Amino acid sequence: MRRGILHLCSWMLGVFVFTLSGNGWCQPSQVDFSGNGRVEEEDLIDLVEFFRNGDFRADVFVDGRVDRNDILEFLKQWRNSLTDPTDNLVIRVGNSGRTQGKEVDLNNLSVSTVYKQITGTEVSQAFLCFDKMEVKTPGGPAETVFEASPEATSEDALLVDLAVDKGLGQSTAPGALRKVELTGLDPAGQILGGLNLEADRLNWIRLHVVEGFPNSYVVLVNGATEDLEVPSGVFKIIAPGNQVMLSEDSLTELTILFDVDHSIVATGNGRYTLKPVTKLMVNEADLGDASSEFE
């Protein structure tokens, strides 16, 4: 039964690639159905059951209908549960390339997997797992956005890309690993974490990667898995120019866009290496290419 529910979840999560029309907007309800103070997988399973049974508890968008807007609102609240209301910087990760692992047919309520070429090799999925993220401004030391606890495992990792079939993370604790499936991301991105900083200019973002299966790896079209290697395990994204300014009075939403089509390189003998090709967006404004370097 649970397996069937999670298969239905994959369709419902797939609609995340569509955007809200905004028509008939009302104040949305809270989606912590279990009442434990967290938004997690069990709440999603409850929502699926409400949705299948036509239960109006699924009307989380509060517009008098049970439809895809409710699913999108749930996903939005799930993502937002990763940040604190006082954060003035929220960092997302997205995909600027054309690679997409899912196609959704809302008319037939179906999801099909689509394989696109990534640097000459058919890769269906590419997982990247982070155990720490830091940011730096000129006026202060490096600040930690999140850091996984030493006991954190891939099984408990928070899969921040919600539009994949398997591995839905059950942990929203600050000590959880952050894991993304790069081909399933869209340009809007998924939240990695947030922070409250003093007003200043952003210098760089540093990401610490947990290498190798079952953390960072690729899935080939034939179902085989191969480790995704990251030189040194740490890479830094440098903000272009002086364009990323942080304000204490407003929210800055920073999206790191990977060009997934060109960020994964097949190096021969079944080996795959991450060579990030990235650009930054701030509050939906495209800042252009951002240089990436390994440390």
N, C-alpha and C positions, 0 to 999 in steps of 0.2 A: 504493500500500500504506500509506504513511505517512498519507495523507489519511483512509483508512478507519480506521486506528488512532485518529486524533484524533477522528473522529466517534464511535467507541466510547467514547473518553475522556469525551466530553460526557455520555453516559449515566451512566458510572461516577461522574463528578464530581457529577452531579445528585443522587445518593443522599446527598450531604452534608447535604441538608435534613432527613434523618432522624437520630435520635439512637441511640446505642448502648444496647442493653438492659442490658449489664453482666453477663449470664449467662455463666458459663464463662470468666471473664477469666483470662488468663495473661500473663506478661511478654512484651510484644511485641518482635519482632525489629527490627533496623535496616533502613531502606529505601533506603540509598545503594547501589543495585545496581551502579553503575559503579565504586564505590570511590574516587571523586575527592574525597571529603570534603564534598560538597554534596548536598542533596536538590533535584532539579530535574526539568524536563520529561522528559529522557531516562530517568530512573528510572520515571516514570509510564508511559512507553511500554513499558518492559521489563515493568512490572507487568501492563499490559494483555495483552501477549503471554503471560505466564505464566498469567493468568486464562483466556484463550481456549483455551489448550492443556491446562488442568487441571494445570499444573505446580505442585507444592506449594511452590515458592519464593514463590508468591503468598500463602501462608499467613502473612502478616506479623503477624496477630493471635495466631498460635501456639495455635490451639484445635483443630487437626486437621481443619479444614474450609476450603475456598476459597469465600468468600461475601462479602456486603456489609460485614461487620465488617472484613475485610482492607482494603477500599477506604477506609473511614472512618479506620482506623488510619494508612494511608498519608497521607491528607490531614492528619491531626492532626500527624504527624511533619514533613510539609512545612511547615505553618504554624509549628510550633515551631522550625524551623531559622532563622527570622527573628530570634530573640531569643537572648540569652546566658544560660547557666545562672545567672549571678550577678545578673541583673536582678531588682529587687524591684518594678518597675512595668512592666506590659505593657499597651499601649493597643490596643484593637480598634475597628473601625467596623462598625455593623450597621444594620438597617432595622427600625424599629418600626411602619411603616405596613403596609397590607394589600396593597400592590402586590407582585406576585411574577411573575418572568419565566418560571418553569418549573413544570411539573407532571410528576411522575414516577410512572409506573405500573410498580411492581416486578413485578407478576404477568405483564405482557406485555413486560417489559424495554424500555419505550419512554419517550421524553421528548417532551412537547408544549409548545409555546410558548404562553403565555397573556398576552394584552394587557389591561391594566386602565387605567382612566381616571386620568390624573395632571393635576389642575387643569384638567379640561375637554378635554384633548388626549390622544389615544391615543399613548403613548410606550412602545416595547417595551423599550428599554434606555437607561440614563443613566450615562455614564462620568465619573468625577471623578479627576483626576490630581494628586498632590501631589509637590512637590520638596523640601519641608522641613516638619518638625514640631518645635515647641518646647513645653516646659512650664515653669511658674514656681511656685515656692514662696515664702512670705514671707521665709524665711531665706537666700535666695541669689539669684544671677542666673538669667536664663532659660537653660535647659539644652536642648541639641539632641538630640532622639530619633533623627532621621536627617536627612541632607541629601544630595541627589543631586549627583553630580559635574557640572561644566559640560558634559561631553560626553554626558551621559545623554540618551537619546531615547525616544520613545514605543514604538518597536519593541522596545527592550530593557527596557521597564518591567515591573516585577514586578506582575502582575495578581493582587492578593491575594484577590480573590473568585474561587475556583477553580471555581465552578459555572456557567461560561458556555462557549459553543461555541468562541469564537475568541480569539486573542491571548494564549495562555498565556505568561506571561513566562518567559524562560529565565535571567534573572539573579537571584541572591539576594545580590549584592554590596551592601555598605552604600551605595555610590554610585548605586544604581538608583532611578529614580522609583517611587513607589507609586501604583497605579491600582486603583480599585474600580468595579464595575458595581453601582450602587445598588439596582436593582430585584431583582437576584439574591441580595442579602444576606438572611440571616435574623437574628432577634434575637440569636443567639449571637455573631454578628460574626466578622470576620476580623482577624488581627493586622496592625497597621501597623508596630509596632516596640516595643522595650523599652529600659529604662534602669535604672541603679543610682543611687538617690538617698539622701541622708540622711533620717532620719525627720523628717517635717514635714507641713504641711497643703498641699494642692494649690490654687493660686489659679486658674490657667487653662491652657488648651491652645491653641496658635496653629498654624493650618494654612495653608501657602502653596500656592496652587493654580496649576497650569499651564493657562491658559485655551485654548479653541479646539481644533478638530479638528487632529490626531488624538489630542489629550490629553484635554480635557474637552468632552464633546458628548453630544447625545441622538440616538437612532435612533428614527424614527417608524415607525408600523405599516406604512407604504408603502415602507419601506426607506431613505427619505431621511435624511440626517444634518444636524444643525444645531448650531452652536457653543453650548456652555453657558457663559454669561457669569457672572463672579463680580466684583462691584464691588470694586475695588482689588486683587483677586487674593489677599487675605489676610483670613481671618476668625478670630476668637478665641471660644472656648467657655469661659464662666466657670462654674466649679464652684459649685453652689448651697450657700450657707451655709458652715459649717465641716465638712462631712460627709465630705470626701475626705482621710483621714489616711493617710500613708505610714509604713510600719514597715521598719526595716532587717532585721528577723528573719523577715518573712513576705512573700509575694507579694501585691501588689495588682493585680487585673485590672480595668482601667477600660474600659468599652465606651461609645463615643459612638454613640447610636442616632439616626439620621436618620428623621424621619417623611417618607418619600420622597413619599407622596401629596400633601404640602403644601409640600415644600421646593423644588420646581421649578415656576416660574411662567412661563406663556406670556404674553409681553408684547406680542404682535402683530408682524405683518410677518415671521413665521418666526423670531422671536427668543425665546430661553429664558434665564431668569436663575435662578441658585441663590440662594434665600433660606432658609437653613437653619432648620428647626424641629427642635430636638434635645433629648434628655434624656440623663442619665448613669446608668449602672449600675456599681456597685462590688462585685466578687465576687458577682455575680448579685442584689445588693440594689438595688432601684429607688430612685434619689435624686430622681426627678421631673424637671421641666423645667429645662433649663440655658439661660441666655440666650446668644445668639450675636450678635456685632457685627463689622462690617467695619472694617478699619483703613486 
